[in-house]
Every structure is written in C-alpha cells, then in structure tokens.
Amino acid sequence: MNAMFKKGMLASVLAVATSSVMAASSVDIQVKGKIVPSACSPAFISGGGIADYGTITVASLNSTSATPLEDIKIIPISITCEEATRIAVTFNDAHADSGPTQVLRTFFIDDEFGREAYQTAGLGMYNGKKIGAYSLGIQLTKGAVTNDAGDELYPTASRDNGTSWQTIGGQRYLKVNTDKSELYSFSNTLGGTPVAQTKVNFNVGVAAMINPTNDLNITDEANLDGLTNVELVYL
C-alpha cells in the first residue's frame, strides 16, 4: 500500500470521526413517569361472597311454576382506598347463558328485587335446562352503608355512565342491573352525587327462585351455580 493511499484512508477516517463528534454536540434530557389514581380494592367482609341456599328438596318446589326461595342472603362488601377516591361498582352476570331472557312472571320473596332480564342472573344449567334465576339489590336500610368513620352513606345509581345520579329503588333495596348497564356509587346525601371516600362498607342482598320442576326433571343432584362479577370503576 503506497503512502498516498494510506494518507487518503487516514483523512477519510478523521473526516468521519469529526462528523460524528459534531453530530453528537447536543443531548436531550427526558423527564418520564405517570400519575395513577389512588388504588382501591374490594373485599368480602365475611362469608367469602357466597350466598348458600344449602340443600333444597324437589318436594319443596313447585312443579308447574317457579318457586321463590324464602331467604334473602346478605353479602357484605368493603371497598378500601389509599386516599379519598370517587368510586363506583358495576355488576355482571358471568353465567348469563343460564339467565332469563324476559321479565319473570313470578315475584321474588321480596318484591323490591328486579324481575326484568337485565336485573336478573342465571343459576346454571341442569341437563341443558335453566335451573332458575336470582336478583341482587344494594341494601338501603339505615346503617347498611357506611364509611371508615362510621358515617351513613346513601347508594346512588347512574344509567348514563356517571353524567347524572339518582336513587332508583324501594325502601329496602336498590335494584341492581346485572349487565353492567348501570353504575352504583355512594353519596353523603339521599339521591346525591358520589363523594370521595377512603372506605365504603355496603351489603348486597340476593333473592333467588327455582324454575318449575316439571321442566327440570331432576333425577340426581342439581347444583345452583350463580356467579356475578362486581367490578370497581374509578369516577
């Protein structure tokens, strides 16, 4: 390799190096991160969220009409937040394939529980037949809903994704939609808008009925299999 060629290569290397140094004459400082809402978590206060109707004999059920089960089961729920937060919940029937598709003709043991298809949930299947239905309601009686200080709160509902709020229901239970079409939150006043809380304790009542046994034709054990998802929503 002659001297002239070596000098040409060296000049090229120096030119590239000089160009690279000049291209990196500035650097950028980036500031990153994210802000998230205060975390809230729901939990069952007792009973593990199970409404257990125990053993039901076929002889105790109606053969040609639905049988409302006598007991209202109460599911206590607590929502705890890291700091005061406006929250709501929705309810969704996870076994909707076994639920009613039209309004129920028979009333539940308490007529404040909804009978429309969107207010009911399924109890599972037995040999391809729907076993029955259940309905949910947030308890409205005095002292049933409280915050961490023990102050009374009032359930409130929104059918327009939180634009407006009102108490929809009776004197004992606020009817619950089981298709996530309604938000349920908690206010300091009756019919008021949601108020930020660090903790909310409330009760969900469960009312159930079994379909006519003539349709079910039960010859062995038929297990009630209702499942509703309670989902937390940040407002």
C-alpha positions in Angstrom: 0.0 0.0 0.0 1.6 3.3 -1.1 1.9 6.3 1.1 -0.6 8.4 -0.8 -3.3 5.7 -0.3 -2.5 5.5 3.4 -2.9 9.2 3.7 -6.2 9.1 1.9 -7.6 6.5 4.2 -6.4 8.4 7.3 -8.1 11.6 6.0 -11.3 9.7 5.5 -11.3 8.2 9.0 -10.6 11.6 10.5 -13.4 13.2 8.5 -15.9 10.6 9.7 -14.8 10.9 13.3 -15.0 14.7 13.1 -18.5 14.5 11.6 -19.6 12.0 14.3 -18.4 14.3 17.1 -20.2 17.3 15.6 -23.4 15.3 15.2 -23.4 14.5 18.9 -22.8 18.0 20.1 -26.1 18.1 21.9 -28.1 15.6 24.1 -31.6 15.6 25.3 -32.8 15.3 28.9 -36.1 13.4 29.1 -38.5 13.5 32.1 -40.8 10.5 32.3 -43.3 8.9 34.7 -47.0 8.5 35.1 -49.7 9.5 37.5 -52.2 6.9 38.5 -55.3 7.2 40.7 -55.2 6.0 44.3 -55.6 2.3 44.4 -58.8 0.9 45.8 -59.6 -2.8 46.4 -62.9 -4.5 47.1 -63.2 -7.4 49.5 -65.9 -9.5 51.2 -66.2 -8.7 54.9 -67.4 -12.2 55.7 -68.8 -15.3 54.1 -66.5 -15.2 51.1 -69.1 -13.7 48.8 -71.2 -16.9 48.9 -75.0 -17.0 49.1 -75.5 -20.6 50.1 -79.0 -21.9 49.9 -78.0 -25.3 51.2 -79.9 -28.4 50.3 -83.3 -27.9 48.6 -85.6 -30.9 48.2 -87.5 -31.3 44.9 -90.6 -32.0 47.1 -90.4 -28.4 48.4 -90.5 -26.9 44.9 -93.4 -26.1 42.7 -93.8 -28.4 39.7 -95.7 -26.0 37.3 -94.5 -22.6 38.4 -91.3 -21.0 39.7 -90.5 -21.3 43.4 -89.2 -18.2 45.2 -86.6 -19.3 47.8 -87.6 -18.0 51.2 -84.3 -16.4 52.5 -82.7 -13.2 51.3 -78.9 -13.8 51.6 -76.8 -10.8 52.5 -73.3 -10.4 51.1 -71.2 -7.7 53.0 -68.7 -5.9 50.8 -66.0 -3.4 51.7 -64.0 -1.1 49.4 -60.8 0.3 50.8 -58.8 3.1 49.0 -55.3 4.5 49.7 -56.9 8.0 49.9 -60.3 9.5 49.4 -61.5 8.5 45.9 -64.7 8.7 44.0 -65.6 5.1 43.0 -68.5 3.1 41.8 -69.2 -0.6 41.0 -71.0 -2.5 38.3 -72.5 -6.0 38.3 -72.2 -8.5 35.5 -73.8 -12.0 35.3 -70.9 -14.4 34.4 -73.4 -17.2 33.7 -75.8 -15.1 31.5 -76.4 -18.1 29.2 -78.5 -19.6 32.0 -80.3 -16.4 32.9 -83.8 -15.2 32.0 -84.3 -13.5 28.6 -87.6 -11.8 29.5 -89.3 -10.4 32.6 -90.0 -13.1 35.3 -93.7 -13.8 35.9 -93.1 -14.8 39.5 -92.1 -12.3 42.1 -89.1 -13.0 44.4 -89.7 -13.4 48.1 -89.2 -9.6 48.4 -90.8 -7.6 45.6 -88.1 -4.9 45.7 -85.8 -7.2 43.7 -86.0 -6.7 40.0 -87.6 -9.2 37.6 -86.5 -7.7 34.2 -84.0 -9.8 32.3 -81.3 -7.1 32.8 -81.9 -7.2 36.6 -81.6 -11.0 36.9 -78.8 -13.6 36.6 -78.7 -17.3 35.9 -78.3 -20.2 38.4 -76.6 -22.5 35.9 -77.9 -25.4 33.8 -79.1 -29.0 34.5 -79.2 -31.4 31.6 -79.5 -28.4 29.2 -82.3 -26.7 31.2 -82.0 -23.4 33.1 -82.2 -24.1 36.8 -83.5 -20.7 37.9 -82.7 -17.1 38.5 -81.5 -14.7 41.1 -81.6 -10.9 41.6 -79.4 -8.5 43.5 -80.1 -5.4 45.5 -77.9 -3.0 47.5 -79.4 -2.7 51.0 -80.9 0.7 51.7 -81.9 0.3 55.3 -80.4 2.7 57.9 -76.9 2.0 58.8 -76.4 -0.6 55.9 -73.9 1.6 54.1 -71.1 3.4 56.0 -67.7 4.9 55.5 -64.5 4.4 57.6 -65.7 6.9 60.2 -69.0 5.0 60.6 -71.0 7.8 58.9 -74.0 6.8 57.0 -73.8 6.8 53.2 -76.5 6.6 50.6 -76.3 4.4 47.5 -76.9 6.2 44.2 -77.1 5.0 40.6 -76.3 6.3 37.1 -77.7 5.0 33.9 -75.7 7.4 31.7 -72.1 6.5 32.7 -71.9 9.0 35.5 -73.5 12.1 33.9 -76.4 12.1 36.3 -77.2 10.2 39.5 -80.3 9.3 41.5 -81.5 6.7 43.9 -83.6 4.2 42.0 -85.3 1.5 44.0 -87.5 0.9 47.0 -87.2 1.3 50.8 -85.1 -1.8 51.5 -83.1 -2.4 48.4 -81.7 -0.6 45.4 -82.4 -2.8 42.3 -79.2 -3.8 40.6 -78.7 -4.3 36.8 -76.6 -7.4 36.1 -75.5 -6.5 32.6 -73.0 -3.6 33.6 -75.5 -1.1 32.2 -75.7 0.9 35.4 -73.1 2.4 37.8 -73.6 2.3 41.6 -71.8 4.7 43.9 -72.2 6.3 47.3 -73.2 9.8 48.4 -73.4 11.7 51.7 -77.0 12.7 50.9 -80.0 10.8 49.6 -80.1 10.9 45.8 -76.8 12.9 45.8 -73.8 12.6 43.6 -70.8 10.3 44.5 -68.5 11.6 47.2 -64.8 10.6 47.6 -64.3 8.1 50.4 -61.4 6.1 51.8 -63.6 3.2 52.7 -67.2 2.1 51.9 -69.0 -0.8 53.6 -72.2 -2.0 52.0 -74.5 -5.0 51.7 -75.8 -6.8 48.7 -79.0 -8.8 49.1 -79.5 -11.9 47.0 -83.0 -13.3 46.2 -83.4 -16.5 44.1 -86.1 -18.7 42.6 -86.1 -22.2 41.0 -87.8 -22.9 37.7 -90.7 -25.4 37.6 -89.5 -28.9 38.4 -91.6 -30.4 35.6 -89.3 -28.7 33.2 -86.2 -29.6 35.0 -87.0 -33.3 35.5 -84.4 -33.6 38.3 -83.2 -37.2 38.8 -80.0 -36.5 40.6 -78.2 -33.6 42.3 -78.6 -30.2 40.5 -76.1 -27.7 41.8 -77.0 -24.0 41.8 -74.2 -22.2 40.0 -74.7 -18.4 40.0 -71.7 -16.1 39.5 -71.7 -12.3 39.4 -68.7 -10.2 38.8 -68.5 -7.0 41.0 -66.2 -4.6 39.1 -64.7 -1.4 40.6 -65.0 1.8 38.5 -63.0 5.0 39.2 -65.0 8.1 38.6 
